[in-house]
Amino acid sequence: MARMLTYPQIDPVALQIGPIAIHWYGLTYVVAFALFYLLAVRRLHHEPYASVRGPGAWSRRDVEDMLFFGVLGVIVGGRLGYCLFYKPGYYAANPLEIFAVWRGGMSFHGGLIGVLVSQWWFARSRGKPFWQVMDLIAPCVPLGLAAGRVGNFINGELWGRPADPSLPWGMVFPQSGSMVPRHPSQIYQFLLEGLLLFVILWFFARKPRPRAQVSAAFLIGYGVLRFIAEYFREPDAHLGVLSLGMTMGQWLCVPMVLAGIGLWVWSQRRAGVAHA
């Protein structure tokens, strides 16, 4: 029988200065936004951004403004998405708790909606094509997601489902209430929707693509990889497994993948008409 690993019980507080506590999870958000900025600036050297001249030319200032709006979208959308998708009854009865973000509770899918809205506003205010904006953003997101999964692991949250005791990397999370070895699903998601998706999108986006196709690849890629990872992640205790044996995370990925496929088809047809 393989020796089981045990979660190392990492202190979630990275630095304490008097009454001020700096949490590792908060630092992972800072890392995520910094990675986005560095990658987005690098994307300005890719096509079609590098060849745009005149009033519509792309600059670092555009990236900075996109990041500012994006941060707002992630925080507001992520929080509201969690409240609406995962605990609507609780927050309907306790509306002021929606603002208690320090107690945790963020949804990727809600954050995605928030980013879409914020970048639509950015594109409209700057006179830039919306899907050109989203195609710049898409490959820059996965490494930030990877940073967030590191934060989940440090917090000892979102642990996986019970694993075969012989699994070499099966890990016991005492905070789960049992000493059963589990899949370290935070690490799975770090590798899948973080590193793997980044590599796929970054190399795919380096060559000129029809507008909106990179965004479509992100929606499909994330949706599929997150759907797979959910089979190893413990469902939310208050929701459990929903209809068709799928979790809430998987159900939210279904419209995401379908939207990605639809966007890909639309992008291909649009490109075909443009070259006809």
N, C-alpha and C positions, 0 to 999 in steps of 0.2 A: 504493500500500500504506500502510495506517495506521501511524503511529508507535507502537511498542509501549511500554507502561508497564513500569516495573521496580519490583518490591517495594522499598520504601525502606530495608530492613534496620534496623528500629527496635530500639533497645536494650531487651530485655525487662525490665531493671531500671529502675524509675522513680526509686528513691532508695537510695543506699548510705550507711549510717552505720556506719563501722567494719566489723565482720564481718557486720553485719545488712543484708540486701538485701531491699528491698521491691519486689516485681515488679508490673508493670502488670496481669498476669492476676489476681493476688490483689486488687488494687484494684477490678477490674471486679466481683468477687464482692461486695465491700463496697458498691459502687454498686448492684448488683442487689438486695441485701437492704435497702438504704436506700429504694430505689424501691418495693419491695414494702410496706414499712412505711407510707410516705406514701400510697400508693394504697389500702391496706387500711383505713387510718383514714378516708380519703375514702369508701370503700364503706360505712362504718357509717351514712352519711347516706342510703343507698339503701334501698329496700325489699327484703326484709322486715325488715332489721336495725334500721332507724330506729324502727319501731313496736313492737318487742319491749319489754315492760315487766316489772318485777318481778325475781325471782331469775334469770330467763333472759336479762336484758337484756345487750346487747353493749357492750363498753367498750374503751378503748385497752389496758388490761391484757390483754384477750383477744388482741388483735392482737400484743402483745409476746410472749405465751406461744406463740401460733401460729408466730411467726417463729423463736423459739428451737427449738421442736420441728422446724420445717421445715428449719432450717439443719442440724440433725443428720441429718434424713432425706436431704437433698440430698447431703451429704458421704459418709455411710455407704452409702446406696443407689447414688449415682453411682459410687463406687469399686468396690463389689461388682458392680454391673451391668457395668462395663467389664471386670472380670476374668472374669466368667462368660460374657458375650456375645461378647467380642472376642478374648480370649487365655486360654481356659480351660486349655489344655494347659500353657502356660508357667507360670501361677500355681499349677497343681496340682503342678508340679515344684518351684516356688520360692514356697511359701506365705508366707514372711516378706516377700516383695516386695509383697504386697497392701497392707502398711502404708506403703510408700514413696510416699506421695501426692505428695511434692515432685517426683517424676520424671514426673508427668503421668499422664493416663489417667482420664477421667471419662465416664460414659455418661448422656445425658439420660434415656433410658428407665429406667435403673436408678434415677436420681435421682427420677423420677416415682413409682416403686414405693415408694421410701423416704419420700417426702412423703405418699403415701396411708396408709402404716402409721403414720407419726408423727401425722398429723392424725386418724386413727381413734382413736389413744390420747388425743389432746387432746379430741376430741369426747366420748369415753366418760368421761373424768375430770371434764369440766365439765357433763355432762348436756345437751349440745347435739346436735341432729340432724346426723349425719355429712355428708349432702349439702348441708345449709345451710352448713356450714363450707367444704366444697369449692367451693360456688357463690360464696362470698365471695373465696376465694383465686384462682380461675381467671383473672379478668380482670387480676389484679395480677402475673401471672407473665411474660407476653411481654416486657415492657420489661427484665426481668432477663435473659431469654434474649438479648435484643438486646445488652445490656452484655457478656455472655459471648462473643458473636461478635466484638465489638470486640477483646476479649482474644485470641481466636484469630488475628485479623488482625495484631495487634501482635506476637504470637509467631511469625508467619509459618508457621502450621501449618494443616492441613485445607484446603490449597489446592484449586483446582478442576481439572477435566479440561482437556485441551488444547482451545483455542478457535481459531476461524477467525482467521488473521493479520489480517484486515480488521476484526475487532471493535474498535471504538474504545477500549473499556475492558479489552481483553485485557491481562493482566499477567504478566510473567516472574517466577517465583519461583526464584531461583538455588538455594535449598536443596532444590528438588525434584530436582536433579541434571541439569537440562536448561535450555536457554534458549528453550524453547517457550512461546509466550504461552498463558496459561490463564485460565479463568473465575475471577474473585475470588469464589469461592463463599461465603466468610465474609460478604461484603457482601450477597450474595443472601439468605443466611439471616437476616442482620440486618434486612433490609427485609421479608422474607416472614413468618417465624415470630416476628419481633420486632415491628416497627412495624405492619405490616398486621394481624396477628392481634390486637394490642392494640387498635387502632381498632375492629375488628369486634366483639370481645368487650366492650369497655368500653361502647359504645353499645347493644349487645344487652342487656347486664346492667342498664342504667339503669332499665329498666321491669320491673315484677314479672313473673317467669316461674315456671312450674311447677318445683317443687323438683327439682334434679339436671339441669335442662335447660341451664343455663349451663356446668356441668361437661361435659355431653355435647358442647356446641358447642366447647369447648376441645379435647377429645379428637379430634373430627372435624377441626376446623380445623388443629390442629398436625400431625396425622397426614398430612393431604392436602398441606399446604404443605411439610412436611419431605420427603415422598415426591417432590414435584416438584423440590425443591432438590437431592436426591441425584443427579439426572441430570446435574448440573453439578459435583458434588463428586467429587474423585478417591477411588475406593474405597480402603479400608485395604490397604496393600501385602501384608500377610500373609494377607488374606482374598480380595481381588479381588472380582470379580463372581460372585455365587452363582447358584443355579438360577433359571431363568426370566429370566436377565439382570438380576436385582435385587441390590442391595447389602444388607449386613446392616442398615443403617439403614432401608432400605425394607421389609425383612421384619419388622422390629420395629414399623413403622408400621401394618402390616396389621391385627394384632390390636387395636391402639390405635383405629383407625378403626371396626372392627367393634364394639368395646366401646362406642364413642361412639354409634353408631347404635342399638345395643341399649338403651343407657341413655336415649337420646332417646325411643324408643318406650315404654319403661317409664314414663318421666316423663309422657308424654302420656296414657297409659292411666290412670295413677294420678290425674292431675288430672281426667280425665273421670269416674272413679268418685267422686271427692270432690265433684264438682258435680252428680252424678246425683240 
